[in-house]
Amino acid sequence: MSLADKLYDTHQANIESIQLITGSGGVFEVTVDGEKVYSKKETGTFPDEEKLVAEIGN
């Protein structure tokens, strides 16, 4: 299951849309309502998916 699927399954009542935007250079960012909540470019690693899904719900 992808991170997008996990986010939707967990928070579907609060999600209007999910966008996956392709890019280059290994950039992976998650934004909620225009606010960046995770950046692989800044941390150097992919997020812990379960932790990220829980954090977005708070």
VEXTITOR-82972 format. One record per atom (N, C-alpha, C, O): residue number from 0; residue in three letters; atom name; x, y, z. Coordinates in Angstrom, 1 decimal. Layout:
% residues N
R guza paza kenu     c1     c2     c3
R  NUM  ALA   CA      X      Y      Z
...
//
This chain:
% residues 58
R guza paza kenu     c1     c2     c3
R    0  MET    N    0.9   -1.2    0.0
R    0  MET   CA    0.0    0.0    0.0
R    0  MET    C    0.9    1.2    0.0
R    0  MET    O    1.9    1.3    0.8
R    1  SER    N    0.6    2.2   -0.8
R    1  SER   CA    1.4    3.4   -0.9
R    1  SER    C    1.1    4.4    0.2
R    1  SER    O    0.1    4.2    0.9
R    2  LEU    N    2.0    5.3    0.4
R    2  LEU   CA    1.7    6.3    1.4
R    2  LEU    C    0.5    7.1    1.1
R    2  LEU    O   -0.3    7.4    2.1
R    3  ALA    N    0.2    7.4   -0.1
R    3  ALA   CA   -1.0    8.1   -0.5
R    3  ALA    C   -2.2    7.3   -0.1
R    3  ALA    O   -3.2    7.9    0.4
R    4  ASP    N   -2.2    6.0   -0.4
R    4  ASP   CA   -3.3    5.1    0.0
R    4  ASP    C   -3.5    5.1    1.5
R    4  ASP    O   -4.7    5.2    2.0
R    5  LYS    N   -2.4    5.1    2.3
R    5  LYS   CA   -2.5    5.1    3.8
R    5  LYS    C   -3.1    6.4    4.3
R    5  LYS    O   -4.0    6.4    5.2
R    6  LEU    N   -2.7    7.5    3.7
R    6  LEU   CA   -3.2    8.8    4.1
R    6  LEU    C   -4.7    8.9    3.8
R    6  LEU    O   -5.5    9.3    4.6
R    7  TYR    N   -5.1    8.4    2.6
R    7  TYR   CA   -6.5    8.5    2.2
R    7  TYR    C   -7.3    7.6    3.1
R    7  TYR    O   -8.4    8.0    3.6
R    8  ASP    N   -6.9    6.3    3.3
R    8  ASP   CA   -7.7    5.4    4.1
R    8  ASP    C   -7.8    5.9    5.6
R    8  ASP    O   -8.9    5.7    6.2
R    9  THR    N   -6.8    6.6    6.1
R    9  THR   CA   -6.9    7.0    7.5
R    9  THR    C   -7.6    8.3    7.6
R    9  THR    O   -8.3    8.5    8.6
R   10  HIS    N   -7.5    9.2    6.7
R   10  HIS   CA   -8.0   10.6    6.8
R   10  HIS    C   -9.0   11.0    5.7
R   10  HIS    O   -9.2   12.2    5.4
R   11  GLN    N   -9.7   10.0    5.1
R   11  GLN   CA  -10.6   10.3    4.0
R   11  GLN    C  -11.7   11.3    4.2
R   11  GLN    O  -12.1   12.0    3.3
R   12  ALA    N  -12.2   11.3    5.5
R   12  ALA   CA  -13.2   12.3    5.8
R   12  ALA    C  -12.7   13.7    5.7
R   12  ALA    O  -13.5   14.7    5.5
R   13  ASN    N  -11.4   13.9    5.8
R   13  ASN   CA  -10.8   15.3    5.8
R   13  ASN    C  -10.0   15.6    4.6
R   13  ASN    O   -9.5   16.7    4.5
R   14  ILE    N   -9.9   14.7    3.6
R   14  ILE   CA   -9.1   14.9    2.4
R   14  ILE    C  -10.0   15.2    1.2
R   14  ILE    O  -10.9   14.5    0.9
R   15  GLU    N   -9.7   16.4    0.7
R   15  GLU   CA  -10.4   16.8   -0.6
R   15  GLU    C   -9.7   16.2   -1.8
R   15  GLU    O  -10.4   15.7   -2.7
R   16  SER    N   -8.4   16.2   -1.8
R   16  SER   CA   -7.6   15.6   -2.9
R   16  SER    C   -6.2   15.3   -2.4
R   16  SER    O   -5.7   15.8   -1.5
R   17  ILE    N   -5.6   14.4   -3.2
R   17  ILE   CA   -4.2   14.0   -3.0
R   17  ILE    C   -3.6   14.2   -4.4
R   17  ILE    O   -4.1   13.7   -5.4
R   18  GLN    N   -2.5   14.9   -4.4
R   18  GLN   CA   -1.7   15.1   -5.7
R   18  GLN    C   -0.4   14.4   -5.6
R   18  GLN    O    0.3   14.6   -4.6
R   19  LEU    N    0.0   13.7   -6.6
R   19  LEU   CA    1.3   13.1   -6.7
R   19  LEU    C    2.0   13.9   -7.9
R   19  LEU    O    1.5   13.8   -9.0
R   20  ILE    N    3.0   14.6   -7.6
R   20  ILE   CA    3.7   15.4   -8.6
R   20  ILE    C    5.1   14.8   -8.8
R   20  ILE    O    5.9   14.8   -7.9
R   21  THR    N    5.4   14.4  -10.0
R   21  THR   CA    6.7   13.8  -10.3
R   21  THR    C    7.7   14.9  -10.4
R   21  THR    O    7.4   16.0  -10.8
R   22  GLY    N    8.9   14.5  -10.1
R   22  GLY   CA   10.0   15.5  -10.2
R   22  GLY    C   11.3   14.7  -10.4
R   22  GLY    O   11.3   13.5  -10.8
R   23  SER    N   12.4   15.3  -10.1
R   23  SER   CA   13.7   14.7  -10.2
R   23  SER    C   14.6   15.0   -9.0
R   23  SER    O   14.3   15.8   -8.2
R   24  GLY    N   15.7   14.3   -9.0
R   24  GLY   CA   16.7   14.6   -7.9
R   24  GLY    C   16.3   14.0   -6.6
R   24  GLY    O   16.9   14.3   -5.6
R   25  GLY    N   15.4   13.0   -6.5
R   25  GLY   CA   15.1   12.4   -5.3
R   25  GLY    C   14.3   13.2   -4.3
R   25  GLY    O   14.2   12.8   -3.1
R   26  VAL    N   13.7   14.3   -4.7
R   26  VAL   CA   12.9   15.1   -3.8
R   26  VAL    C   11.6   14.4   -3.5
R   26  VAL    O   10.9   14.0   -4.4
R   27  PHE    N   11.2   14.3   -2.2
R   27  PHE   CA   10.0   13.8   -1.7
R   27  PHE    C    9.5   14.7   -0.6
R   27  PHE    O   10.1   14.7    0.4
R   28  GLU    N    8.4   15.4   -0.9
R   28  GLU   CA    7.8   16.3    0.1
R   28  GLU    C    6.3   16.0    0.3
R   28  GLU    O    5.6   15.6   -0.7
R   29  VAL    N    5.9   16.2    1.5
R   29  VAL   CA    4.5   16.1    1.8
R   29  VAL    C    4.0   17.4    2.3
R   29  VAL    O    4.6   18.0    3.3
R   30  THR    N    2.9   18.0    1.7
R   30  THR   CA    2.4   19.2    2.2
R   30  THR    C    0.9   19.0    2.5
R   30  THR    O    0.2   18.2    1.9
R   31  VAL    N    0.4   19.7    3.5
R   31  VAL   CA   -1.0   19.7    3.9
R   31  VAL    C   -1.5   21.1    3.9
R   31  VAL    O   -0.9   22.0    4.7
R   32  ASP    N   -2.5   21.4    3.1
R   32  ASP   CA   -3.0   22.8    3.1
R   32  ASP    C   -2.0   23.8    2.8
R   32  ASP    O   -2.0   24.9    3.4
R   33  GLY    N   -1.0   23.5    1.9
R   33  GLY   CA    0.1   24.4    1.6
R   33  GLY    C    1.2   24.5    2.5
R   33  GLY    O    2.2   25.2    2.3
R   34  GLU    N    1.2   23.7    3.6
R   34  GLU   CA    2.2   23.7    4.6
R   34  GLU    C    3.0   22.5    4.5
R   34  GLU    O    2.5   21.4    4.6
R   35  LYS    N    4.4   22.6    4.3
R   35  LYS   CA    5.2   21.4    4.2
R   35  LYS    C    5.3   20.7    5.6
R   35  LYS    O    5.7   21.3    6.6
R   36  VAL    N    5.0   19.4    5.6
R   36  VAL   CA    5.0   18.7    6.8
R   36  VAL    C    6.2   17.7    6.8
R   36  VAL    O    6.5   17.1    7.9
R   37  TYR    N    6.7   17.4    5.6
R   37  TYR   CA    7.9   16.5    5.5
R   37  TYR    C    8.6   16.8    4.3
R   37  TYR    O    8.0   17.0    3.2
R   38  SER    N   10.0   16.7    4.4
R   38  SER   CA   10.8   16.9    3.2
R   38  SER    C   12.0   15.9    3.3
R   38  SER    O   12.8   16.0    4.2
R   39  LYS    N   12.1   15.0    2.3
R   39  LYS   CA   13.2   14.1    2.2
R   39  LYS    C   14.5   14.9    1.9
R   39  LYS    O   15.6   14.6    2.3
R   40  LYS    N   14.3   16.0    1.1
R   40  LYS   CA   15.4   16.8    0.7
R   40  LYS    C   16.1   17.4    2.0
R   40  LYS    O   17.3   17.5    2.1
R   41  GLU    N   15.3   17.8    3.0
R   41  GLU   CA   15.8   18.4    4.2
R   41  GLU    C   16.3   17.3    5.2
R   41  GLU    O   17.3   17.6    5.9
R   42  THR    N   15.7   16.1    5.3
R   42  THR   CA   16.1   15.1    6.2
R   42  THR    C   17.1   14.1    5.7
R   42  THR    O   17.8   13.5    6.4
R   43  GLY    N   17.1   13.9    4.4
R   43  GLY   CA   18.0   13.0    3.7
R   43  GLY    C   17.4   11.5    3.8
R   43  GLY    O   18.1   10.6    3.3
R   44  THR    N   16.2   11.3    4.2
R   44  THR   CA   15.6   10.0    4.3
R   44  THR    C   14.1   10.1    4.1
R   44  THR    O   13.5   11.1    4.2
R   45  PHE    N   13.6    8.9    3.7
R   45  PHE   CA   12.1    8.8    3.6
R   45  PHE    C   11.5    8.8    4.9
R   45  PHE    O   12.1    8.4    5.9
R   46  PRO    N   10.2    9.3    5.1
R   46  PRO   CA    9.6    9.3    6.4
R   46  PRO    C    9.2    7.9    6.9
R   46  PRO    O    9.0    7.0    6.1
R   47  ASP    N    9.0    7.8    8.2
R   47  ASP   CA    8.4    6.7    8.8
R   47  ASP    C    6.9    6.8    8.4
R   47  ASP    O    6.3    7.8    9.0
R   48  GLU    N    6.4    6.0    7.6
R   48  GLU   CA    5.0    6.2    7.1
R   48  GLU    C    4.0    6.2    8.2
R   48  GLU    O    3.1    7.1    8.2
R   49  GLU    N    4.0    5.3    9.1
R   49  GLU   CA    3.0    5.3   10.2
R   49  GLU    C    3.1    6.5   11.0
R   49  GLU    O    2.0    7.1   11.4
R   50  LYS    N    4.3    7.0   11.3
R   50  LYS   CA    4.4    8.2   12.1
R   50  LYS    C    3.9    9.4   11.3
R   50  LYS    O    3.2   10.3   11.9
R   51  LEU    N    4.2    9.5   10.1
R   51  LEU   CA    3.7   10.6    9.2
R   51  LEU    C    2.2   10.6    9.1
R   51  LEU    O    1.6   11.7    9.3
R   52  VAL    N    1.6    9.5    8.9
R   52  VAL   CA    0.1    9.4    8.8
R   52  VAL    C   -0.5    9.9   10.2
R   52  VAL    O   -1.5   10.6   10.1
R   53  ALA    N    0.1    9.5   11.3
R   53  ALA   CA   -0.4    9.9   12.6
R   53  ALA    C   -0.2   11.4   12.8
R   53  ALA    O   -1.1   12.0   13.3
R   54  GLU    N    0.9   11.9   12.4
R   54  GLU   CA    1.2   13.3   12.6
R   54  GLU    C    0.2   14.2   11.8
R   54  GLU    O   -0.2   15.3   12.3
R   55  ILE    N   -0.1   13.8   10.6
R   55  ILE   CA   -1.0   14.6    9.7
R   55  ILE    C   -2.4   14.6   10.3
R   55  ILE    O   -3.1   15.6   10.1
R   56  GLY    N   -2.8   13.6   11.1
R   56  GLY   CA   -4.1   13.7   11.7
R   56  GLY    C   -4.2   14.6   12.9
R   56  GLY    O   -5.3   14.8   13.4
R   57  ASN    N   -3.1   15.1   13.4
R   57  ASN   CA   -3.1   15.9   14.6
R   57  ASN    C   -3.1   17.4   14.3
R   57  ASN    O   -3.2   18.2   15.2
//
